[in-house]
Amino acid sequence: MMVPDLVDTTSLVRLALVLEYDGTRYAGSQWQPHMATVQSEIEKALNRLTGEDIRVTMAGRTDAGVHAKGQVVSFATASTLEEKAFVSGMNHFLPPDIAVKTARRVEMDFDPRRHASRREYEYFILNTSARSPLWNERAHRVAGELDIEAMNQASSMLLGVHDFAPFASSMEDEERTTMRHMYHASVRRDGVMVIVRMVASAFLLHQVRNTVGALLRIGQGKMTLSEFQGIINTCEFGLAGPMVPSCGLYLNSVYYEEGF
């Protein structure tokens, strides 16, 4: 974070914001040069609200086109604005496809990524033969019957601690291990929508999208449950899939044991 020369750094406070956004027009959540990102929009709005050049940290990275209902960002500021003023002020300066839902003061050492205990994602599959303009860029359309029971059986195989390398496209630079704890994995139908929900300690690059791709093959009868179990057992990168489009993916929530 860049602090103006006249700011007393001992007076800084740290805030955490919960964001909702439509990721359709963004190149992802995290800052990239010369590209529209959620982080760059947040930082521009913070500058207009506080007059400070602030760099935020995010609980998780979402790819281009991925949406969020509960992304968490954190930053230090010398502003004396109350939390509710940050909510209203940020929403005044942010574009319509990004909104601050809540703001809360946190400890100065709070790290939204490192201190998170679980992340929850949902993937929306529009199971219809005809396209839907209302769900365009917000769900992945798949025609034909899907065996939801078989998809749920496969999902249950993901529970517990596993090496999820087969469901990752690659390992990101900051990752030290591909072992993850999957607390919840399920598939449900809600009318024409099929929703895949996963809760894990953390997720690898493209893990959810590759997993949904494999589950769809199960639902379409193109893969057996034993073949799916075989993918889990291999511990080799990139065997699951094919990777489904980003438009159906939502970061629902980030969970913390304490501090937020």
C-alpha positions as CSV (number, residue, x, y, z in Angstrom):
1,M,0.0,0.0,0.0
2,M,1.2,3.5,-0.9
3,V,0.6,5.9,2.0
4,P,0.7,9.7,1.4
5,D,3.7,11.4,3.0
6,L,1.5,13.3,5.6
7,V,-0.3,10.2,6.8
8,D,0.7,8.9,10.3
9,T,1.0,5.1,9.7
10,T,0.3,4.4,13.3
11,S,-3.2,5.6,12.8
12,L,-4.0,3.1,10.1
13,V,-6.9,0.6,10.5
14,R,-7.7,-2.5,8.5
15,L,-11.1,-3.2,7.0
16,A,-12.5,-6.2,5.2
17,L,-15.2,-6.0,2.6
18,V,-17.5,-8.7,1.3
19,L,-18.1,-8.3,-2.4
20,E,-20.6,-9.5,-4.9
21,Y,-19.8,-9.2,-8.6
22,D,-20.7,-10.3,-12.1
23,G,-17.4,-11.3,-13.6
24,T,-18.5,-11.4,-17.2
25,R,-16.6,-8.3,-18.4
26,Y,-13.5,-8.8,-16.2
27,A,-10.2,-10.5,-16.9
28,G,-10.4,-12.0,-13.4
29,S,-10.5,-10.8,-9.9
30,Q,-6.8,-10.0,-9.4
31,W,-5.0,-7.0,-10.8
32,Q,-3.5,-7.4,-14.3
33,P,-1.8,-4.6,-16.3
34,H,-3.9,-2.9,-18.9
35,M,-6.9,-5.1,-18.2
36,A,-10.2,-4.6,-16.4
37,T,-10.2,-6.6,-13.2
38,V,-12.3,-6.6,-10.0
39,Q,-9.3,-5.6,-7.9
40,S,-8.5,-2.6,-10.1
41,E,-12.1,-1.4,-9.8
42,I,-12.1,-1.7,-6.1
43,E,-8.8,0.1,-5.8
44,K,-10.0,3.0,-8.0
45,A,-13.2,3.3,-5.9
46,L,-11.2,3.3,-2.7
47,N,-9.0,6.1,-4.1
48,R,-12.0,8.2,-5.0
49,L,-13.6,7.6,-1.6
50,T,-10.5,8.1,0.6
51,G,-8.0,10.0,-1.5
52,E,-5.4,7.2,-0.8
53,D,-3.6,4.8,-3.1
54,I,-4.6,1.5,-1.6
55,R,-3.6,-2.0,-2.6
56,V,-6.1,-4.6,-1.5
57,T,-5.6,-8.3,-0.8
58,M,-8.2,-10.9,-1.8
59,A,-9.4,-14.1,-0.3
60,G,-9.2,-16.0,-3.5
61,R,-8.5,-15.6,-7.2
62,T,-11.3,-16.0,-9.6
63,D,-10.8,-16.4,-13.4
64,A,-12.1,-14.3,-16.2
65,G,-15.9,-14.6,-16.3
66,V,-16.3,-16.1,-12.9
67,H,-18.8,-14.5,-10.5
68,A,-18.9,-14.0,-6.8
69,K,-21.5,-13.7,-4.1
70,G,-19.1,-13.5,-1.1
71,Q,-15.5,-12.6,-2.2
72,V,-13.5,-11.0,0.7
73,V,-11.0,-8.2,0.3
74,S,-8.9,-6.4,3.0
75,F,-6.9,-3.3,3.1
76,A,-5.3,-0.7,5.5
77,T,-6.5,2.9,5.5
78,A,-6.0,6.1,7.4
79,S,-9.6,7.0,6.7
80,T,-11.9,7.7,9.7
81,L,-15.1,6.8,7.8
82,E,-17.4,4.3,9.6
83,E,-18.0,0.9,8.1
84,K,-21.4,1.7,6.8
85,A,-20.0,4.8,5.1
86,F,-17.5,2.5,3.3
87,V,-20.4,0.4,2.0
88,S,-22.5,3.3,0.7
89,G,-19.4,5.2,-0.5
90,M,-17.8,2.3,-2.4
91,N,-21.1,1.4,-4.0
92,H,-21.5,5.0,-5.2
93,F,-18.1,4.8,-7.0
94,L,-18.1,1.2,-8.2
95,P,-19.6,0.1,-11.5
96,P,-23.0,-1.6,-11.5
97,D,-21.6,-5.1,-11.8
98,I,-19.6,-4.9,-8.5
99,A,-21.1,-4.2,-5.1
100,V,-19.9,-4.1,-1.5
101,K,-22.3,-6.0,0.7
102,T,-20.7,-5.5,4.1
103,A,-17.6,-3.8,5.7
104,R,-16.0,-4.7,9.0
105,R,-13.0,-3.5,10.9
106,V,-10.5,-6.4,11.5
107,E,-7.1,-6.9,13.2
108,M,-4.1,-5.3,11.4
109,D,-2.6,-8.8,10.7
110,F,-5.8,-10.1,9.1
111,D,-5.1,-11.8,5.8
112,P,-8.2,-12.8,3.9
113,R,-6.5,-15.6,1.9
114,R,-4.2,-17.0,4.5
115,H,-6.7,-16.9,7.4
116,A,-9.6,-18.5,5.4
117,S,-10.5,-22.0,6.6
118,R,-12.9,-23.0,3.8
119,R,-14.2,-21.7,0.5
120,E,-17.6,-22.5,-1.1
121,Y,-18.3,-22.6,-4.8
122,E,-21.4,-23.4,-6.8
123,Y,-21.5,-24.2,-10.5
124,F,-24.8,-23.6,-12.4
125,I,-25.7,-25.9,-15.3
126,L,-28.8,-24.9,-17.4
127,N,-30.2,-28.3,-18.4
128,T,-32.3,-27.3,-21.4
129,S,-32.4,-27.9,-25.1
130,A,-33.1,-24.2,-25.8
131,R,-30.8,-21.4,-24.9
132,S,-31.8,-18.8,-22.3
133,P,-31.0,-15.1,-22.9
134,L,-31.6,-14.5,-19.1
135,W,-28.9,-17.0,-18.1
136,N,-26.4,-16.2,-20.9
137,E,-23.0,-15.7,-19.3
138,R,-24.4,-16.8,-15.9
139,A,-24.8,-20.6,-16.4
140,H,-23.4,-23.3,-18.7
141,R,-26.1,-24.8,-20.9
142,V,-26.1,-28.6,-21.3
143,A,-28.9,-30.3,-23.3
144,G,-30.0,-33.9,-22.8
145,E,-30.9,-35.9,-19.7
146,L,-28.4,-36.0,-16.8
147,D,-28.2,-38.7,-14.2
148,I,-28.1,-36.6,-11.0
149,E,-27.9,-39.7,-8.7
150,A,-24.8,-40.9,-10.5
151,M,-23.3,-37.5,-10.4
152,N,-23.9,-37.4,-6.6
153,Q,-22.4,-40.8,-6.2
154,A,-19.2,-39.5,-7.9
155,S,-19.3,-36.3,-5.8
156,S,-19.2,-38.4,-2.6
157,M,-15.9,-39.9,-3.7
158,L,-14.3,-36.5,-3.4
159,L,-15.0,-36.1,0.3
160,G,-12.1,-36.1,2.7
161,V,-8.5,-35.4,2.1
162,H,-7.1,-36.2,-1.3
163,D,-4.4,-35.2,-3.8
164,F,-6.6,-33.2,-6.2
165,A,-3.9,-32.8,-8.9
166,P,-6.0,-34.8,-11.4
167,F,-8.6,-32.0,-11.2
168,A,-6.2,-29.1,-11.5
169,S,-4.9,-27.7,-14.7
170,S,-1.5,-26.9,-13.1
171,M,0.0,-25.8,-9.8
172,E,0.2,-22.1,-9.2
173,D,3.5,-20.5,-8.0
174,E,2.3,-20.0,-4.5
175,E,1.0,-23.5,-4.0
176,R,3.1,-26.0,-2.0
177,T,0.9,-29.0,-2.2
178,T,-2.0,-30.4,-4.2
179,M,-3.6,-32.0,-1.1
180,R,-6.9,-30.5,-0.1
181,H,-9.7,-31.3,2.3
182,M,-13.2,-31.5,0.6
183,Y,-15.8,-31.0,3.2
184,H,-18.9,-31.0,1.0
185,A,-19.6,-32.0,-2.6
186,S,-23.1,-32.5,-4.0
187,V,-25.2,-32.2,-7.1
188,R,-28.9,-31.1,-7.0
189,R,-31.6,-30.2,-9.5
190,D,-33.7,-27.1,-9.1
191,G,-36.1,-27.1,-12.0
192,V,-34.1,-26.8,-15.2
193,M,-31.0,-25.8,-13.2
194,V,-28.5,-28.4,-12.0
195,I,-26.2,-27.0,-9.3
196,V,-22.9,-28.5,-8.2
197,R,-21.8,-27.3,-4.7
198,M,-18.3,-27.8,-3.2
199,V,-16.8,-26.7,0.0
200,A,-13.1,-27.3,0.6
201,S,-10.1,-25.9,2.6
202,A,-8.9,-24.4,-0.7
203,F,-9.1,-25.1,-4.4
204,L,-6.4,-25.6,-7.1
205,L,-6.3,-23.8,-10.4
206,H,-9.5,-24.7,-12.4
207,Q,-10.3,-27.5,-9.9
208,V,-14.0,-26.8,-9.7
209,R,-14.4,-26.4,-13.5
210,N,-12.5,-29.6,-14.3
211,T,-14.4,-31.5,-11.6
212,V,-17.8,-30.4,-13.0
213,G,-16.6,-31.4,-16.5
214,A,-15.9,-34.9,-15.2
215,L,-19.2,-35.0,-13.3
216,L,-21.1,-34.1,-16.5
217,R,-19.5,-37.0,-18.2
218,I,-20.8,-39.2,-15.4
219,G,-24.3,-37.7,-15.8
220,Q,-24.2,-38.2,-19.5
221,G,-23.2,-41.8,-19.2
222,K,-19.8,-41.2,-20.9
223,M,-17.8,-42.2,-17.8
224,T,-18.3,-44.9,-15.2
225,L,-18.0,-44.4,-11.4
226,S,-15.0,-46.7,-11.4
227,E,-13.3,-44.6,-14.0
228,F,-14.0,-41.5,-12.0
229,Q,-12.4,-43.2,-8.9
230,G,-9.5,-44.1,-11.0
231,I,-8.9,-40.5,-11.9
232,I,-8.9,-39.6,-8.2
233,N,-6.4,-42.3,-7.5
234,T,-3.8,-41.3,-10.1
235,C,-2.6,-38.1,-8.5
236,E,-1.5,-36.9,-12.0
237,F,-2.2,-33.4,-13.2
238,G,-5.1,-32.6,-15.6
239,L,-6.8,-36.0,-16.1
240,A,-10.3,-34.7,-15.1
241,G,-12.4,-32.6,-17.4
242,P,-13.1,-31.4,-19.9
243,M,-13.0,-28.0,-18.2
244,V,-16.4,-26.3,-18.3
245,P,-16.8,-22.6,-19.1
246,S,-16.2,-20.0,-16.4
247,C,-19.7,-18.4,-16.8
248,G,-21.4,-21.0,-14.5
249,L,-19.0,-20.6,-11.6
250,Y,-19.7,-18.6,-8.4
251,L,-17.6,-18.1,-5.4
252,N,-20.4,-18.2,-2.8
253,S,-18.6,-17.7,0.6
254,V,-15.2,-17.6,2.3
255,Y,-15.3,-19.0,5.9
256,Y,-13.0,-18.0,8.8
257,E,-12.6,-19.6,12.2
258,E,-11.8,-16.3,13.8
259,G,-10.8,-12.7,13.0
260,F,-13.7,-11.9,10.6
